[in-house]
Amino acid sequence: MKMLKNLKSLVVGLACVAFVNPFVNAQIVVKGSDTCLPLSQQEAEVYGKKGGNVTVTGGGSGVGIAALISGTCDIAQASRPMKFDEKQKMSEAGKTAKEVIIAYDALAVIVNPDNPVTQLTRQQLEQIYTGKITNWKEVGGSDMKIVVYSRETSSGTYEFFKEHVMKNKNYSVYALSMPATGAIIQSVKQTKGAIGYVGLAYLNKEVKAIKVSYDGKTFVEPSVANAKNKTYPVVRALYYYYSANNEKKVKPFIDFVKSNEGQQIVDKVGFVSH
C-alpha cells in the first residue's frame, strides 16, 4: 500500500514537472535567413538551458521556406514576407503557413573604413546597384571604381534591398553575389572600393556603416535607436513561419522568443525588439 502511495506521488510529481517546464520538447529545426541566424542561435542557446532542443542553420530565407514546404524544418526564419507562390506550394502540400514577427532590423549599407564617403541617398544607392554610378568620385568620394557586393537571389535581404532601396530595378550584371552576410563583411573589409548591405546585428568596426537619406536632405545612420524612433528609413520585419498543423511542437519556442526574456535577447544581439 505504501509502495502504491509512493508511486502515485511520483506520477503526480512528474506531471507537475512536465506542466511547469513547457520547454521540454522534441527537437525543433529552424532554417533559413542568414540575417536571423545570430538571433535564432542565441534564442536557441538560452532556450536549451531551460530544457528545450532547437537546432538552427542559415542558407537564406528562400531556402528556409522551401525546407518548411518540404517538411525538412519546423520553422523557416525569413527576412522578408512569404511570397504568394510559396503559400500556394504550402497549400498544395496540405499545410497552412502561420507567420510571426520576431524582431525588426535596420538594414545597413556598408563601405570600407578607408572610404571617405559617409552618406548616400536612396537614389544614389539605386544607381550604384543598377550600374549607373560606377566610380566613387560621382558621389563625392575618391577616383576609385565601386565594387558592388550583394547577397544571392535566395536571400530575403537581396529581395528586400531590391524592392525598398532599388525600387524593383534589376541589379547590375557586375554585382558580386555573396552566399552569406559574413562573406559581405569580409569582402568589404578587404576591398577599398567596396559597398555592401547587411543586417544591423552584423555591423562591426571592420566596416563602416553610412548614413542614408530617402528625401535627399536628412541623412541618418543605422542604429537600434534610429530604427525605434523611425528616423532611419530602411527598416524591415524579421519573421518565423511554421505549419499550422505543427503548432503544438513549435509554440513553446516561439512563445519564448516573443516573451520579455526573448525580446531582451533581440536587443542584446543588435536587432530591434517589439
N, C-alpha and C positions, 0 to 999 in steps of 0.2 A: 504493500500500500504506500509505504514511504517512497519506494522507488518510482511508483506511478506519479506521485505528487511532484517529485523532483523532475521527472520527465516533462510534466505539464509546465512546470516553472521554466524549464529550458526552452520549450517551444514558444511560450509567451515572450521570454527574453529575446529569442532570435527574431520573433515577429516585430518586436519593438525596435530592435537594431535596424531591421530592414525598413521600418517605417521612418525612423529619424534620419537615415542616411540614403537619400534618393540618388546619390551619385554612383552607387554600386550598380553596374550595368554591363551588358555585353560590350565588346569593343565597337567604338564608333569611328568610322573612317571619314575624314574630311579631306577634300581635294579641290584644287583649282587655283584661284587668283594668287599671283606672286605678291601683289600688294598686301593682301590679307595674311600672308604666310607668317610674318613675325608676330602678329596679333594672335592668330589662332594657336600658334605654338606656345605662347605664354599662357593663354587661357587654358590650353590642354594640360600644361605642366601643373598649374595650380589646382585645376580640377582633378588631376591624377592623385594629388596629395590627399584629396578628400575621398578617394576610393574609386574614381572614375577611370575609364580606359579609352583614351582618344588618340588616334594617330593622324598626323597632318602632313600633307605633301602639296607642292605647288604645281606648276605646269601651265597656268593661265586659266582665266575664267571659262573660256570655251571648253577647255579640256575637262575642267571640273563638272560643268553642266552635262557634257557628253557622258562622263562617268556616272552621273546621277541617273541619266536616262537609261543607261545600260545596266544599272544596278551594281556597279563596282565600287560605289562610295555611298555613304549615308547622307552626307551634307556636301553640297557644292558651295565653295566660297567664291564670291564674284565681286568685281569692282565695277560692274555695270549691271543694268537690269536684264533679266532673261528675255530673249527675243521671242517674237510670236511663233516662229517656226520651231524653236526649241520647246515651247509649251505644247505645240501640236505633237511633236515627237514624244513628249511625256505622255500625252493623252493617248496616243497610238499604242504606247507601251502599257496602257491601263493604269497610269498614275496621274495624280494631280499635284502640281508643284505648289508649295507653300513658300512664301517669301518673308524674311525677317531682316530688318535693317539692324546691323550690329554696331555700326560706328559711322563716322564721316571722315573724309580725307581731303586735305588741301593738296592738290597735285602741283608739285614744284617743278619749275623749269630750271635746269642747272647748266652751268658752264665751268670751264677750267678756272681755278683760282687766279691764274695769271692773266686772265682775260679782263681788260679794263671796263668792259660793258657791264653795267649794273642794273639796267632796266630795259624792258621791251614792251611794246603794245601788242594787243592780240593780233592786229593786222600784220605787224612785222613778223610775229611768230608764224602766222599762216603763210606769209611769203617765203620765209626761211624753209619751212617744212614742205612747201609745194615746189621749191627750187627756183623761185623768182628772185630771191635775195641769196647770193652765194658767197659774199665777202663781208667780213665784219665791219669794214670801213663804210659800208652802206647804211649801217645803223649806229654810227658814231664810234666804232672801235678801230682797231689796228688794221693795216692792209694785210689781211690773213684770210685764207679760204675757210669757209664754215664747213665743218664736218658734222653731218646730221645723224644722230642716233635715235632710233625708235624701238619700241617693242615689236614683237612679231604679231601677225594677224590674229592668233588665238588669244591674245591678251585683251582683257577688258579695258586696261589703261590705254592701249593703242586705239580702241574704238571710242573711248570717252574723249581722248585728245582730238581725234579726227572730227568728232561731232561738235564738241563745245568750243574748241580753240580754232580748228581749221574750217569750221562751218561746212563740214562734209566734202571739202575739196580732197583730191587724191594726193597721197604722199608722193614726194619726188622719187624718181627711179634711183636716185643716188643716195637715198636714206638707207642707212645701215641697220638692219633688223637684229635686235639682240634677244636671246632666248629668256633672259631673266633680268630683273631690276638690278641685281648686283653687278651684272655684266655692263650695264649702262653706267653705273657709278664708276667702275674700274676703267672703262673706256674714256669717259670724260676726264677723269683724274689724270690719265696718261697722255691725252691729246689736247694740245694748247688751243686749237681752233674748234673744239667740240661743243655741241649742245645736245641736251637730252631732257627727259622728263621722268620723274619718279614720285612715288607716294611720300608723303611728309615724314613718315617713320624711318625712311631710308637716308634722310639727309645726314651728312657728317662734314667734318672740317676738310675732307679731301676734295670736295667740290664746292662751288659757290651757287647758292640759290639767287635768282634775280627777281627784281620787283616786276610785277605785271600790271598793265592797265588795259581796261576794256573801253574807257572813254577817251584815252589819249591825254588825259590831264592828271589823274590821280594814280600814282604807282604804289602798289602795296606788296610787301614781302610775304611769302607763305609762312604761316605760323599757326599754332593752335589757337592763340588769342584772336588773330585776324580772321580765322575761319569761324570762330564762335561769334564774333561781333559782325560777321557778314561783310567785312570790308575787302577781304581777298576774293577775287572773282572766280577762281577755278576750284570749286568745292563739289564733292560728289559723295554719294552714299556708298557704303560697303555692305554687301548682302550675304546672308546664308539662304540657300534653297534646299528644301528636302521634300520627300514624297509624303503626302498626307497619310498614306497607309503605314508609314514608318514613324509616325509622330511620337508614339509612346516610347520608342527607343531613344530618339534624339532630343526630346523635350527637356529632360533634366540638364543636359549640357547647354542647350540654347537658353534656358531659363537662367543658368549660372552666368553666361556671357552677358545677358541683359540686366542682371542684378547689379546692385551698388558695387559689390566687390569686383564683378566682371568689368564694369564700366570704369572702375579705378585703374584696372589693367590697361584699358583702352588709352587712357590719359598717360599712363606710365610709358607705354610703348611709343607714343608720339602721334597718335591719332586723336580724333575729336569725339568725346563721349556725347551721349544724348539722353 
